[in-house]
Amino acid sequence: VIFNSLIFMVFFAVVFGLRWLLPAGWAAKKGVLLVASILFYGAWRAEYLLLILISTLIDWSVSKRMYAASDPATRKRWLLVSLCSNLGMLTFFKYTNFFVDNINLIGALSGHGEVIEPFNILLPVGISFYTFQTLSYTIDIYRDRMKPWGSFWDFALFVTFFPQLVAGPIVRAVDFKAQCEQEVEVSADVRWWGAALCLVGMFQKIVLADMFLAPTADRVFGAVIGPSMRDVWLGVLAFSGQIYFDFAGYSICAIGLAMMLGFVLPDNFNAPYAAKGFSDFWRRWHISLSSWLKDYLYISLGGNRGGATERNLMLTMLLGGLWHGASWNFVLWGFLHGTYLVVERRLRPVLGGIPALQGRVGGALGWALTLFLVCLAWIPFRAKDLGATWRILAGAVGANQVPSVTVNRDLLVIPVVVGMLVVQRACRDTRLEVWVQRAPWWVVALVALVMFVSILVNTGVSRAFVYFQF
Amino acid sequence: VRLSISSFEFDSAGRRAPHKPWVKIGAVVLAALVVVSAALELGWRELGVRPGLANTSSLWALEVDRLKEAAPGSGVVLIGSSRVQSGLDPEVLEGALGGEQVYNLSMSGYGSYGALVFLAEQTDFSGTLIVELWPSRMFWRELSDETPSFIKFYEERPHSDGLETRLDVWLGSRLVLLHPELTMIPVLSRLVASRFKDVPLPIETLNARRYGSLDVRAANRERAPANGTPMSPGELDELVRRYGAPIKRLQARGATVIAYNPPLTGASRAQEEALLPRARYWDVVVPQLGVVPVHYADHEVLESLDCYDGVHLGSREVAIASAYMAELLRARR
């Protein structure tokens, strides 16, 4: 079940009605949301509910025991139980065949070794997201930063909450707990604004990502030969826009749906293509993941202490890349971003001393360079494998003398991406809410109508969200 | 609780919902949406466009579910690329075959091999199979026999997919507005093109109930002929072995297998005849498979049909080809 499907709209209408109209207390309403979340996930694969249940039960029990133990060694043992069980499940479902492929590759290169058949393993939807969510809970308790939850059902709702279960934003237990404990008074404005955010998210996904950009990206990255220089740059622009509108669109929908149900989720994107520098980019792109990696991986590795900052940065980005998928392409993507961050860190003191690079000119240069290198890194992220990555990179510098696979229609990518950049630059230091507050009501109505009609006539081209595969 | 462990790193004040006359906005948008949708729906119908559905893996899976409920020994299954998917009309075939069920398991953009293996291994089908054996989809060395994505999807599809797809089919087969080919870009480019090049509307589509939908974006230009490296005789032997295994399995269950090469015209036909001459490919492979051959060049009715883009038949030609195929099937029985 995905947000851009008719059946989800029916499902959500029922849940929304029950949430607000049920003449019952907060506990019963949370029960409705928990049942709805279980149904939502079970609609994909009922048998995989067992995995979430195991993860929920383990972390629930571990956190209680860990909190009760006074001996640091015992606490550490319980933490290891949580880490091993959560990461063990994630590794089995996500990385087993990656290991098999690499063993086979090593066997083939060394000229001996039997080929191991890949296992028929179906990746449970959302496992990467809910694993990180439950891990943050046990780690926070281990670090004495929070107490275990009192209610198992609240904790189960935290793990399975359907608006963000499949692809985030990754919510921290501390943020959700306060909202679970007491029903928050929600104004009509908030519910309407939640609906408006869903509309914006759907527009980004169905119209901008799926209709305008995805066909070009598919054509270029799916080409079996080439592609030519023109194709590569059009394809890179298209995918840069597609991945943003697809994932940001999903996140905005998730935030909007949660708001309509009376919950607040963290932002996941904040004009990332307006970033000046790579640390700035990672404060704006997939914020809930990058802040998770910073707090639970980078800091655990030592962070800025002990002179190993660059090693820690690189390791964090490599593992962050691998989190996206079991492929060397994602490792390469992580490596590129790790390198960008390390180089930026080294250059910052040098560049900071050059007066010509300060002010608007420096800012514009920093923005353009960041944008270019981020877009370049999308090539391994989207390409099928390392061979295809190399072929596309060769095309980027004109080394592939092949006919173009793009057509005139693909040139539409340029105004769409330019429009995206202009809006993000304008939004860099402000928020959508501020814009809407300032706009006359009829402008808001007109924009909403255009979005609705565009979505309606383009439903035929809609496809699954890119981040569902992670 | 320390705030630093929170994932909220934004200015929470900025998250405040804007205060607007939302009820008024909602009412105006809803009213305008109803008017615009009704106008679009009526406008498209006035132009003669009928409802159509996108060709998806979900629809393919739904058709397989229907096939699995079929009685043993009955039914006609179509497999192949878009040339079969939108080139034979199941309703015409059913009408001419006295109501016998026809299952369209062809998939645009794919050859027959994946569906052929699937049909042999994962169903009990034992009726009549019309399998497209199109030289330009079979005899190039570059073609891959990787399991098609729609079969992988069938094996891994979500539990809710059937219900979801039925709902989409129900709505999509009633509203022209939701037609997959009537999205913004093709419509706008057609309108712009019609100002300069007199490109005609209405758009040509097949019946929604059968999940067919022509790629109308290609309808006004001839396709570039398919290309590749022709297979060597040794590779053809291997091809016969691979295609032969599922065909024999189906025949052992009592199925009749018909190898169909649909009409081809213009540059696509010229290229295929030059690079994949019939005497060296079709006439060598098909007899070894032990199937009933239906090559368009052997049938005057089929050969006389024109493909609008060189490889696909238009709706008028589809009706003729389907009626002729039904006649061949009846004659065989």
Interface residues (C-beta under 8 A of the other chain):
Chain A: V1 S5 L6 I7 V10 G42 A43 W44 R45 A46 L122 D140 R143 R145 M146 P169 I170 V171 R172 V174 D175 S187 A188 D189 V190 W192 W193 G194 V207 M211 F212 V224 M259 V264 P266 D267 N270 R283 I287 S288 S291 W292 D295 R409 L412 R431 E433 V434 V436 Q437 W441 W442 V444 A445 A448 L449 F452 V453 S454 L456 V457 N458 T459 G460 V461
Chain B: V1 R2 S4 I5 S6 S7 F8 E9 F10 D11 G14 R15 R16 A17 P18 H19 K20 P21 W22 K24 I25 G26 V28 V29 A32 L33 V36 S37 L40 L53 A54 E142 E156 P158 H159 S160 L163 E164 L167 D168 L171 G172 L177 L178 H179 P180 E181 L182 T183 M184 I185 V187 S189
